């Protein structure tokens, strides 16, 4: 008997509950403007995970995972990973025949940005979590011969060649919390467009909550995302050049001094990632988006738990989630705010 429950919401919180200075030392959160101060997003129920034999129900998202995070034991190419899932369904592994390779939103939903080795919630019940890359079913639109993968040691998300070998973590069920990735195209190992039917790819299944149409409403300075409820600064080029992490917070503070209508803040990494359309690149934003002056990469307010003198960033052209050293002027600034009550 499955006992999963799920709740409709906009996006998940990152799990980060502490704040860190440029040098990586922990600091008080009050007044920092960091992710650890605001902790925005849907938070985890306690307990979050419900063990049912060889499967684990994530009550935050409603998804069912194999408790063994490395069923195959050995890395597989992307096509081999998809074929492995099909074999699981033929043999009704754990009693079910609807397993699939998770899309990038689904796999990333397991990640905690407060932990490392692995980057999973502290109370997780999973076995055999490998501290390396795990495949998703989502191809990289910028290089379709590659697919997105997530590193379970520190939570990075990038893309790797489909002919390379990485690990597989099967999932089943549908989440009404997580949103669709936007991917509606399927590709073979060489990056050629192929019919989606029967592939098991994200572009065939597009699991997740559908995007509203239209997705965005705008005024002169603000864009409201009707999918997440977040309000974004319409000019994504607020900072003329890349700034340090501290410089990003200062840019936001200066903006708030000039404007009383909206309290802007630096978005956490999940808020930034929520803008990505996985069917597009350069920038990886939804078609007909209303933003101006999109830059290549943006700071988030989320520190890397793996290296606290680094912070998370969104690589907007690629759609990737990576990190940058806080003391260096790597990235741009994109303010976000909560809806005006």
N, C-alpha and C positions, 0 to 999 in steps of 0.2 A: 504494500500500500504506500503510495507516494503522499508525502505530507508537505509539499512545497507550497509556500504562499508568496505572493509577489505584490508589489504596490506600484501604481503608476506614478512616475516622478520624472524630473527633467534630466538629471545626470548624477553620477555617483561622486561622493566626496573622495579625496585621494587617500584618506587614512592618516595624513600627516597631522600630528598633534603638538609638535615642538617647533621652535624657531631657532635659527642659526645665523650667526654673523658672517661677514665676508670671509673670515679666516676659518670658518667651520665650527667654531665653538658655540655651544648652546647659549641662547640669550632669552630674556623675558619676552613673551609674545606681545604684551600690551603695547599698542601704538606702533608695532613693527610693520603692519600692513601685509604681513606674510600669510601664507596659506594656513600655517599652524594657529594663527590668531583667529581667522574667520571660520575655517573649517566648513566652507560652503559645499553643499551637495547632499544627496541622500546618504544618511549615515547607516551603519550596519546594525541590524537587530542583534540582541544578545540572548542566547547564543546565535551565531550566524549560520553555522553549518549543522546539518542534520544527517547523521550517518545511517544509511540503510544497507547493511551488508557490504557489498563491494562498490556501492555507489554513494555519492555525497550530494545532498541537495543544498544549494546555496540559497537560503531563504531571502537574501537581499535581492537577487535577480530572478529567482525562480528556475534557474538552470540546474541540470543534473550532470555531475562529472563522475568519471571513474575515480575511485579512491586511490588506485594505483596510477600515479602520474607518468608512468613509463611502461605501459603495457607491452610494447614491442621489444623493449630492452635496448634496441639498437637504433641509430639514426636512419632515416629514410629520405629519399628524394621527395619532392612535392607530389609527383604523380604516384609514387609508391605509398605515400601517406594517405592519399585519397583512396587508393586501392585497399589499403589496410583497413580503413573504415568500412568499406564495402564487405570485407571478410568478416568483420565483427558483427555486422548485421545479418549476414548469412548464417552465422553460427549462434545468433542471438546471445551475444556476450552479456553476462549479468542479467539475462532474461529479456533483453530488449533488441529490437531490430530497427531502431531509428537513430542510431548514433551518427554523428557527423563531425567533420573537422571544424572547430570553432572559427567564426569570423573574428576580425581583429578587436571589435568591441567586446565580444564575448570572452575571449581569452584575456584581454586586458582588464576585464572586470574583476578578475581574481587578484590583481596586483595591489599591494599596499605600498605607499610611498613613505612609510615610517619604518620599514623593516628591510633587511637584506639577508642574503644567504639562507633561505630564499626570500624574495620580495613578495611574500604572502602574509596575510594577517597572522598575528602571533598564535591565535588559537586554531589555526587550520589543522584538519585531521588527515591530510593527504600523505601517502607513502611514496617513496622513491622519486621525490622531486629532484630532477637533474638541474644543476646550476649552469644552465646553458640555454641555447635557443630552442624555441618551440614554434612549429609552423602554425599559421592561420590559413583559412580558406580564401583569403582576400589577396588578389593580385595587386602589385604596385603599378598604378596607372602610368607613372612616369617611365617605368621600365617593365613592361608586361611579361618579360621572361623571368621576372623576379616576383616573389610573394612576400607578404609581411610576416615577420616573425618577432617573438618577444623573448627577451632574455630573463630567465627566472632568478638570476643571481642579483641583478640590480634594477630591473624593470625597463630597460631600454626597449624601444620598438623601432626596427628598421626593416629593410628588405634584403633578401638573399636570393641568389640564383636558384631557380627551381631544380637545377641539376645537382645542387649541393644537398647534403644530408643533414637533417635535424630531427628533433623528437616530435612525438605526436601525443596529444592529450584529448581524448574523445569527450564530446558533450552531447546532450540531448535535451529536449524540452524547448519551450518558447518563453522569452522574457518580454513582459510589457513595460519593464523599466528601461532596458537598453534600447537604443534607437538603431535603425538601419544604418549601415555604413555609407550608403549611396551607390555602391557598386552594382551595376546591372549588366556588365559585360563579362564574358568568360574567355580565357586565353589558354593556349597550350604551353608546353615547356619552352618553346621557342619564342613565345610572346605573340603568336598569331591569334586573331579572334576566331573562336569556334562556337558552335551551337552549345547552349548551356545545358540542355536537357540531359539528365543522367550524370552530370559531372560531379555533383556534390560541392561545387564551388559556391562562394558567397554570391556571385552574380546570378546563379540559378535560384538559390534559396532566399536571398535577401531577408533573413530573419531580423526581427527587431521592430520597434514602434515606427510606423510610417511618418514621414515628414509632412507637415501641414502644407497646404498650397493656398495662397503663397506662404513661403516660410518666413519672409522678412517684411516688416513695415518700417518706414523711415520718416525722419524729418531732417532738417538741415544738418544737425550734428550727431544724431543718434540713430541706431538701427536696433530694433527689437526683434529678437529671434523667437518666433512663436513656438519653436520646438523645445527650447530649454527655458524660456522665460527671461533669459539674460538680455541686458541692454549693452550694446557695444558702441564705442566711439566710431563714428562713420569714417573718419580719416585715419586709416591704419598706418599712416606715415607721420604720426605726431612728432616722433623724434626724427630729426633731419638725418642723423647718422647713428650708427650703433653706439650703445652706451654700456657701462658696467651694470651689474645687478643693482648696486646701490643707486646708480644713476637712473635706473628705471623707476625705483620708488620715488626719487626726487622729482622726476618728470611728472609722475602722477600727483604728487603733493602740489607742485606748481600749477597744474591744471585745476585742481580743486580750489586753490586760492582765487582763481580767476572766475570760477563758476559756482554759483550757489544752488542751481537747479538740481544737480545730480552729483552724488558722491561717487567719484570714480575710484577704482582700485586696480592693482595688478592682478590679472586672472590667475587662478591655479592651473596646473597643467591639464586637468580634465576639462576645464572650461574652454581652454584654447583648443584642445583636440576635438571638442564637440562641433566645431565649425567645419571640420574636414569632410569633403566629398571624395570618397575613394574611387570614384569613376573619373576624377579629373586631377590635373596637376598644373603647376606654374601659372597661377596658384591653384592649390587643391581646395578650392572653394566651390560651393554650388553654382551652377549655371545662372547667369543673370543676377548674381549677388550685387548688392548696392554699395559695397565698400569702395573706398578710394585709396590709391597709393599703397597697395599691398606690397610689403617687403618680403624678403626671403625667409627671415627667421625672427622669432619673438621670445623674450624672456617670460617665464611664468613666476609666480610667487612661491613655487614649491621647491624646496631644497632637495638635492639628491641624498638620500640616506646612505648610499654607498660611499659617497665622498662629499661630506657636508660643506666643503668649500666650493662646491659646484652646485648649480641649480638647473632645473629642467627647462627646456625650451622646445618650442614647436617650430619645425622646419616647414614653413607653409608651402613652399614650392613643391617639395617632395611629399608632404603629409606625414613626415616622420616625427618621432618624439625622441629627443636626445638631450644632451647636457652641455653646459659651458662653464668655464671657471669664472666665479663671481667677480674676481678682481679685474678681469679683462673686458674691454668694450666689444663684446661679440654680437649682441642682438639688439633689435628694436623694441618698441613699447606699444602695446595695444590696450588701452583702458577698457574696463568692463564695469558694469554697475548692476545692481538689482533693480527691478521695476519700481517706479515711483508709486507709493501707496495712494 
